[in-house]
Each structure stands twice: as C-alpha cells, then as structure tokens.
Amino acid sequence: MKTTTGIFFWVLLALLGLTSAILCIAPPSLGEWLGLLYVGTVYGVLLGVYFVACRGIRSGTKLATLVIVSAVAWPIAYLGAFWAAGDIPGGTVHHGDAVDPAFPLIAFGGVLGGVALLVPVLLLLKPSSVSWRAALVKATLGIQLSGIVGGIAWELGPTLGAAIWSLLPITPLAQIRTEQSYGMAALFFVWQPMIALFIGWATSEKQRSVPIQGREE
C-alpha cells in the first residue's frame, strides 16, 4: 500500500514548514494583534501551497478556511498559555527577577494550538475515503504530538534557538528577553515543519492495489 505522495512532496512540505519558521522567527513590525495573526497566516498560506501543488485542492473556500484556521490557532495557543501561566504546575521558571515559560506551559499551549488547528484542518481536507472518525483519531494523535514537540522544541532554545539566531542577519528584538527569543526560534523551527509533515500524512490517501490479470496462454 503506497500513499499518493512521493518523497518529493514530503521534502517540499518540510521545506515549506521551514520557510514559514524562518519568516516567523523574525516577523515584520505589525503591532501586537497583527503580529499574532501573522504567524498563523504565513503558516496557513504555505500549507495551502502544498495542498494546491501536491493534492490538487482548488476550492477557494477550503483554502481560505485553512488560512483562517491557521491564523487564529497561534493566538489561541499563545494567549491560552499566557493566561494559564499561574495555573500549570511547573509552568514557569524564575531567572532572577524574570519569569520564563517552561516545558509544561509550552506543551499546554501546543495542545491548545493543536486542537484549534488540527481538528478543523483534518476534517476539512481529509480524503473522501477516510471516515470522520478516522480523521478525529488522527487529530487526537496530532494534538498530543503538538504539545510534546512544542515543549521539547522550547527547551532547545539555548542551543538550537541560539544557533538559528546566530545565522540570521539580524538580532533578537530588544523588548523580548534573549532567552525567550531563542526559545521561540527553536519552537518555530521544530514545530512548524513537524506538524506540517503530520498534516501531510494525516490527510494522505492510500492507493489501493489493483490486481493484474495474467493473459491466458
């Protein structure tokens, strides 16, 4: 049983996720609310490129819905984690007078974002041969993956995040603590391609093998 996507399509999807991550690590100055919507919008547009180029999706309604859902998923994850900071055990760590998010809080935000993004996207873009129940099961797996990957990626901030910023031609924003800039860079760089690949897998359709009848001698 083979899926309808080849290795080229998986590589393209990963590259689109990485492109989104780079664009989101150093976003333009758009203000607080537009800045929050920017991250998910960029991600949704690039996911849309994949579905148009590799899956033949031509429905403007579906593509617009994908972008809108993605645009609002990031604020839900970000603000949800921010508001829950005092209620998640071990969700924050203190560095002197500063308070930074920790794995449990980022994982919680990843779960929130996963619910907001994966449930509607997988139901919207599932192949006709995939049942609603199967799509929801995959979404549930993806939500857990989203939380785990997000938390792990954030913890890689001091290493991976710092390395990413060292390669960029700009410096982290002065109004954001360096540790948080590193954590956010690692989060985007790991989470976005990983979840993009998951979405590609979860919305793929397996080809049914067709028996080849031999000719009678």
C-alpha contacts under 8 A as a table, 3 or more apart, distances in Angstrom:
res1	aa1	res2	aa2	distance
1	M	206	K	6.44
1	M	207	Q	6.23
1	M	208	R	6.53
1	M	209	S	6.65
2	K	206	K	5.70
2	K	207	Q	5.68
2	K	208	R	7.89
3	T	6	G	7.52
3	T	204	S	6.47
3	T	205	E	5.76
3	T	206	K	4.30
3	T	207	Q	5.76
4	T	204	S	6.72
4	T	205	E	6.03
4	T	206	K	6.12
4	T	207	Q	6.31
5	T	8	F	7.83
5	T	9	F	5.88
5	T	10	W	7.28
5	T	54	C	7.61
5	T	204	S	7.39
6	G	9	F	5.51
6	G	10	W	6.75
7	I	10	W	5.15
7	I	11	V	6.20
8	F	11	V	5.15
8	F	12	L	6.10
9	F	12	L	4.96
9	F	13	L	6.11
9	F	54	C	6.62
10	W	13	L	5.05
10	W	14	A	6.20
10	W	197	L	6.99
10	W	200	G	7.69
11	V	14	A	5.12
11	V	15	L	6.14
12	L	15	L	5.07
12	L	16	L	6.13
12	L	50	Y	7.55
13	L	16	L	5.10
13	L	17	G	6.27
13	L	47	L	7.66
13	L	50	Y	6.33
13	L	193	P	7.49
13	L	196	A	6.57
13	L	197	L	6.42
13	L	200	G	7.52
14	A	17	G	5.06
14	A	18	L	6.24
14	A	193	P	5.13
14	A	194	M	7.55
14	A	196	A	6.86
14	A	197	L	6.38
15	L	18	L	4.98
15	L	19	T	6.02
15	L	193	P	7.41
16	L	19	T	5.00
16	L	20	S	6.18
16	L	46	L	5.93
16	L	47	L	7.20
16	L	50	Y	7.80
16	L	193	P	7.42
17	G	20	S	5.12
17	G	21	A	6.22
17	G	43	Y	7.24
17	G	46	L	7.39
17	G	47	L	7.76
17	G	192	Q	5.28
17	G	193	P	4.06
17	G	194	M	7.75
17	G	196	A	6.08
18	L	21	A	4.92
18	L	22	I	6.25
18	L	189	F	6.25
18	L	192	Q	6.94
18	L	193	P	5.67
19	T	22	I	5.24
19	T	23	L	6.28
20	S	23	L	5.15
20	S	24	C	6.10
20	S	42	V	6.14
20	S	43	Y	5.48
20	S	46	L	6.94
20	S	192	Q	7.32
21	A	24	C	5.07
21	A	25	I	6.04
21	A	43	Y	7.98
21	A	185	A	7.78
21	A	188	F	4.90
21	A	189	F	5.14
21	A	192	Q	6.28
21	A	193	P	7.79
22	I	25	I	5.23
22	I	26	A	6.90
22	I	188	F	7.78
22	I	189	F	7.18
23	L	26	A	5.95
23	L	27	P	5.99
23	L	42	V	7.75
24	C	27	P	5.11
24	C	38	Y	7.81
24	C	39	V	5.58
24	C	42	V	7.70
24	C	188	F	7.16
25	I	184	M	7.08
25	I	185	A	5.35
25	I	188	F	6.85
26	A	172	P	7.82
27	P	35	G	7.46
27	P	38	Y	7.82
27	P	39	V	7.93
28	P	35	G	7.81
29	S	35	G	7.17
30	L	33	W	7.85
30	L	34	L	5.49
30	L	35	G	5.22
31	G	34	L	5.60
31	G	35	G	5.57
32	E	35	G	5.17
32	E	36	L	6.37
33	W	36	L	5.13
33	W	37	L	6.38
34	L	37	L	5.04
34	L	38	Y	5.90
35	G	38	Y	4.99
35	G	39	V	6.92
36	L	39	V	5.99
36	L	40	G	7.53
36	L	74	W	6.85
36	L	75	P	5.69
37	L	40	G	5.72
37	L	41	T	6.05
37	L	71	A	5.16
37	L	72	V	6.46
37	L	74	W	7.17
37	L	75	P	6.77
38	Y	41	T	5.08
38	Y	42	V	6.09
38	Y	71	A	6.94
39	V	42	V	5.51
39	V	43	Y	6.40
39	V	71	A	6.86
39	V	74	W	6.85
40	G	43	Y	5.01
40	G	44	G	5.94
40	G	67	V	7.53
40	G	70	S	4.76
40	G	71	A	3.78
40	G	72	V	6.61
40	G	73	A	6.60
40	G	74	W	5.53
41	T	44	G	5.07
41	T	45	V	6.08
41	T	67	V	5.72
41	T	68	I	7.02
41	T	70	S	6.08
41	T	71	A	4.39
42	V	45	V	5.23
42	V	46	L	6.29
42	V	71	A	7.83
43	Y	46	L	5.34
43	Y	47	L	6.17
43	Y	67	V	7.75
43	Y	70	S	6.79
43	Y	71	A	7.81
43	Y	192	Q	7.70
44	G	47	L	5.04
44	G	48	G	6.06
44	G	66	L	6.02
44	G	67	V	4.27
44	G	68	I	7.48
44	G	69	V	7.76
44	G	70	S	5.11
44	G	71	A	6.79
45	V	48	G	4.92
45	V	49	V	6.41
45	V	66	L	7.98
45	V	67	V	5.75
46	L	49	V	4.97
46	L	50	Y	6.67
47	L	50	Y	5.21
47	L	51	F	6.49
47	L	196	A	7.21
48	G	51	F	5.07
48	G	52	V	6.10
48	G	63	L	6.04
48	G	66	L	7.13
48	G	67	V	7.39
49	V	52	V	5.22
49	V	53	A	5.97
50	Y	53	A	5.22
50	Y	54	C	5.53
50	Y	55	R	7.13
51	F	54	C	5.44
51	F	55	R	4.73
51	F	56	G	6.29
51	F	57	I	5.61
52	V	55	R	5.77
52	V	56	G	4.93
52	V	57	I	4.79
52	V	58	R	6.34
53	A	56	G	6.03
53	A	57	I	7.85
57	I	63	L	7.83
58	R	63	L	7.82
59	S	62	K	5.34
59	S	63	L	6.34
60	G	63	L	5.14
60	G	64	A	5.94
61	T	64	A	5.19
61	T	65	T	6.03
62	K	65	T	5.07
62	K	66	L	6.14
62	K	124	L	7.08
62	K	125	L	7.71
63	L	66	L	5.02
63	L	67	V	6.39
64	A	67	V	5.20
64	A	68	I	6.17
65	T	68	I	5.07
65	T	69	V	5.95
66	L	69	V	5.28
66	L	70	S	6.10
66	L	121	V	6.38
67	V	70	S	5.14
67	V	71	A	5.97
68	I	71	A	4.98
68	I	72	V	6.38
69	V	72	V	5.46
69	V	73	A	6.11
69	V	116	A	7.18
69	V	117	L	6.07
69	V	120	P	7.48
69	V	121	V	7.60
70	S	73	A	5.11
70	S	74	W	6.97
70	S	116	A	7.97
70	S	117	L	5.82
71	A	74	W	6.33
71	A	75	P	7.66
72	V	75	P	5.57
72	V	76	I	6.34
72	V	116	A	7.74
73	A	76	I	5.13
73	A	77	A	6.24
73	A	112	L	7.96
73	A	113	G	5.10
73	A	114	G	7.68
73	A	116	A	5.14
73	A	117	L	5.53
74	W	77	A	5.09
74	W	78	Y	5.97
74	W	113	G	6.07
75	P	78	Y	5.00
75	P	79	L	5.62
75	P	80	G	7.74
76	I	79	L	5.50
76	I	80	G	5.51
76	I	109	G	7.90
76	I	112	L	6.65
76	I	113	G	6.12
76	I	116	A	7.37
77	A	80	G	5.23
77	A	81	A	6.07
77	A	109	G	4.44
77	A	110	G	6.18
77	A	111	V	7.61
77	A	112	L	5.16
77	A	113	G	4.47
78	Y	81	A	5.40
78	Y	82	F	6.21
78	Y	109	G	6.22
79	L	82	F	4.86
79	L	83	W	6.06
80	G	83	W	5.30
80	G	84	A	6.17
80	G	109	G	6.29
80	G	112	L	7.19
81	A	84	A	5.09
81	A	85	A	6.03
81	A	105	L	6.03
81	A	106	I	6.76
81	A	108	F	6.44
81	A	109	G	4.81
82	F	85	A	5.30
83	W	86	G	7.48
84	A	87	D	5.20
84	A	88	I	6.24
84	A	105	L	7.67
85	A	88	I	5.93
85	A	91	G	6.04
85	A	92	T	6.80
85	A	101	P	7.68
85	A	105	L	6.56
86	G	89	P	7.90
86	G	91	G	7.43
87	D	91	G	7.79
88	I	91	G	5.02
88	I	104	P	6.96
88	I	105	L	6.31
89	P	104	P	7.40
90	G	93	V	7.31
90	G	102	A	6.96
90	G	104	P	6.39
90	G	105	L	7.66
91	G	101	P	5.97
91	G	102	A	5.07
91	G	103	F	6.66
91	G	104	P	5.02
91	G	105	L	4.41
91	G	106	I	7.72
92	T	99	V	6.38
92	T	100	D	5.48
92	T	101	P	4.45
92	T	102	A	4.91
92	T	105	L	7.02
93	V	99	V	5.70
93	V	100	D	5.36
93	V	101	P	6.32
93	V	102	A	6.15
94	H	97	D	6.89
94	H	98	A	5.79
94	H	99	V	4.58
94	H	100	D	6.35
95	H	98	A	5.12
95	H	99	V	6.13
95	H	100	D	7.41
96	G	99	V	7.89
100	D	180	Q	7.23
101	P	105	L	6.10
101	P	106	I	6.68
102	A	105	L	5.67
102	A	106	I	6.34
102	A	151	G	7.69
102	A	154	W	7.79
102	A	155	E	7.55
103	F	106	I	5.28
103	F	107	A	5.91
103	F	151	G	4.61
103	F	152	I	6.86
103	F	154	W	6.95
103	F	155	E	6.69
104	P	107	A	5.09
104	P	108	F	6.11
104	P	151	G	6.77
105	L	108	F	5.02
105	L	109	G	6.33
105	L	151	G	7.74
106	I	109	G	5.00
106	I	110	G	6.12
106	I	147	G	7.27
106	I	150	G	6.19
106	I	151	G	5.08
106	I	154	W	7.14
107	A	110	G	4.86
107	A	111	V	6.25
107	A	146	S	7.57
107	A	147	G	4.08
107	A	148	I	5.76
107	A	149	V	7.64
107	A	150	G	5.61
107	A	151	G	4.54
108	F	111	V	5.11
108	F	112	L	6.37
108	F	147	G	6.11
109	G	112	L	5.05
109	G	113	G	6.09
109	G	147	G	6.93
110	G	113	G	5.08
110	G	114	G	5.88
110	G	143	I	7.54
110	G	146	S	5.12
110	G	147	G	4.03
110	G	148	I	7.49
110	G	149	V	7.89
110	G	150	G	5.57
110	G	151	G	7.49
111	V	114	G	4.91
111	V	115	V	6.20
111	V	143	I	5.38
111	V	144	Q	6.39
111	V	146	S	5.91
111	V	147	G	4.63
112	L	115	V	5.26
112	L	116	A	6.31
112	L	143	I	7.93
113	G	116	A	5.07
113	G	117	L	5.96
113	G	143	I	7.96
113	G	146	S	7.69
114	G	117	L	5.19
114	G	118	L	5.39
114	G	119	V	7.59
114	G	142	G	6.83
114	G	143	I	4.54
114	G	144	Q	7.79
114	G	146	S	5.66
114	G	147	G	7.41
115	V	118	L	5.68
115	V	119	V	5.71
115	V	139	A	7.78
115	V	143	I	5.94
116	A	119	V	6.51
116	A	120	P	7.14
117	L	120	P	6.18
117	L	121	V	6.11
118	L	121	V	5.10
118	L	122	L	5.68
118	L	139	A	5.57
118	L	142	G	6.93
118	L	143	I	7.05
118	L	199	I	7.64
119	V	122	L	5.58
119	V	123	L	6.21
119	V	136	L	6.72
119	V	139	A	5.44
119	V	140	T	7.91
120	P	123	L	5.22
120	P	124	L	5.83
121	V	124	L	5.01
121	V	125	L	5.94
122	L	125	L	5.36
122	L	126	K	5.46
122	L	135	A	6.04
122	L	136	L	7.61
122	L	138	K	8.00
122	L	139	A	6.65
122	L	199	I	7.24
122	L	202	A	6.97
122	L	203	T	6.33
123	L	126	K	5.51
123	L	132	W	6.74
123	L	135	A	6.11
123	L	136	L	7.35
125	L	203	T	6.33
126	K	130	V	6.33
126	K	135	A	6.83
126	K	202	A	7.70
126	K	203	T	4.95
126	K	204	S	7.51
127	P	130	V	5.47
127	P	203	T	6.45
127	P	204	S	6.99
127	P	205	E	6.09
128	S	131	S	7.40
129	S	205	E	7.36
130	V	134	A	6.40
130	V	135	A	6.78
130	V	205	E	7.64
131	S	134	A	5.20
131	S	135	A	6.30
132	W	135	A	5.06
132	W	136	L	6.19
133	R	136	L	5.11
133	R	137	V	6.22
134	A	137	V	5.06
134	A	138	K	6.28
135	A	138	K	5.14
135	A	139	A	6.14
135	A	202	A	7.43
136	L	139	A	4.85
136	L	140	T	6.15
137	V	140	T	5.11
137	V	141	L	6.44
138	K	141	L	5.10
138	K	142	G	6.12
138	K	202	A	6.29
139	A	142	G	4.89
139	A	143	I	6.09
139	A	202	A	7.93
140	T	143	I	5.13
140	T	144	Q	6.54
141	L	144	Q	5.34
141	L	145	L	6.24
142	G	145	L	4.86
142	G	146	S	5.93
142	G	195	I	7.70
142	G	198	F	7.08
143	I	146	S	5.01
143	I	147	G	6.45
144	Q	147	G	5.31
144	Q	148	I	6.31
145	L	148	I	5.19
145	L	149	V	5.85
146	S	149	V	5.36
146	S	150	G	5.89
146	S	191	W	7.28
146	S	195	I	6.92
147	G	150	G	5.18
147	G	151	G	6.17
148	I	151	G	5.29
148	I	152	I	6.18
149	V	152	I	5.19
149	V	153	A	5.89
149	V	190	V	7.45
149	V	191	W	6.09
150	G	153	A	5.16
150	G	154	W	6.19
150	G	187	L	5.99
150	G	190	V	7.80
150	G	191	W	5.88
151	G	154	W	5.27
151	G	155	E	6.49
152	I	155	E	5.21
152	I	156	L	6.59
153	A	156	L	5.14
153	A	157	G	6.99
153	A	183	G	7.42
153	A	186	A	5.47
153	A	187	L	4.77
153	A	190	V	5.98
153	A	191	W	6.97
154	W	157	G	5.42
154	W	183	G	4.72
154	W	184	M	6.65
154	W	186	A	5.99
154	W	187	L	5.18
155	E	158	P	7.36
155	E	183	G	6.79
156	L	159	T	5.53
156	L	160	L	5.45
156	L	161	G	6.49
156	L	183	G	6.75
156	L	186	A	6.13
157	G	160	L	5.56
157	G	161	G	4.22
157	G	162	A	6.37
157	G	179	E	7.08
157	G	180	Q	7.74
157	G	181	S	7.97
157	G	182	Y	4.58
157	G	183	G	3.82
157	G	184	M	7.14
157	G	185	A	7.00
157	G	186	A	5.27
157	G	187	L	7.63
158	P	161	G	5.86
158	P	162	A	5.54
158	P	179	E	6.91
158	P	182	Y	6.14
158	P	183	G	6.99
159	T	162	A	5.35
159	T	163	A	6.19
160	L	163	A	5.07
160	L	164	I	6.19
160	L	182	Y	7.72
160	L	186	A	5.82
161	G	164	I	5.13
161	G	165	W	6.35
161	G	181	S	7.62
161	G	182	Y	4.18
161	G	183	G	5.82
161	G	184	M	7.33
161	G	185	A	5.03
161	G	186	A	4.43
162	A	165	W	5.26
162	A	166	S	6.19
162	A	182	Y	5.32
163	A	166	S	5.08
163	A	167	L	6.58
164	I	167	L	5.35
164	I	168	L	6.67
164	I	185	A	6.98
164	I	186	A	7.66
165	W	168	L	5.15
165	W	170	I	7.75
165	W	171	T	7.00
165	W	172	P	7.40
165	W	182	Y	7.23
165	W	185	A	7.50
166	S	169	P	7.92
168	L	171	T	7.42
172	P	176	I	7.38
172	P	178	T	6.72
172	P	181	S	6.26
173	L	176	I	5.58
173	L	181	S	7.77
174	A	177	R	7.20
176	I	180	Q	6.72
176	I	181	S	6.52
177	R	180	Q	5.35
177	R	181	S	6.34
178	T	181	S	5.02
178	T	182	Y	6.19
179	E	182	Y	5.17
179	E	183	G	6.19
180	Q	183	G	4.92
180	Q	184	M	6.01
181	S	184	M	5.17
181	S	185	A	6.13
182	Y	185	A	5.15
182	Y	186	A	6.32
183	G	186	A	5.26
183	G	187	L	6.06
184	M	187	L	4.89
184	M	188	F	6.18
185	A	188	F	5.39
185	A	189	F	6.05
186	A	189	F	5.05
186	A	190	V	6.04
187	L	190	V	5.52
187	L	191	W	5.60
187	L	192	Q	7.83
188	F	191	W	5.37
188	F	192	Q	5.49
189	F	192	Q	6.23
189	F	193	P	6.99
190	V	193	P	6.10
190	V	194	M	6.19
191	W	194	M	5.18
191	W	195	I	5.94
192	Q	195	I	5.42
192	Q	196	A	5.99
193	P	196	A	4.96
193	P	197	L	6.15
194	M	197	L	5.25
194	M	198	F	6.30
195	I	198	F	4.79
195	I	199	I	6.07
196	A	199	I	5.11
196	A	200	G	6.21
197	L	200	G	4.96
197	L	201	W	6.21
198	F	201	W	5.07
198	F	202	A	5.95
199	I	202	A	4.99
199	I	203	T	6.02
200	G	203	T	5.46
200	G	204	S	6.09
201	W	204	S	5.18
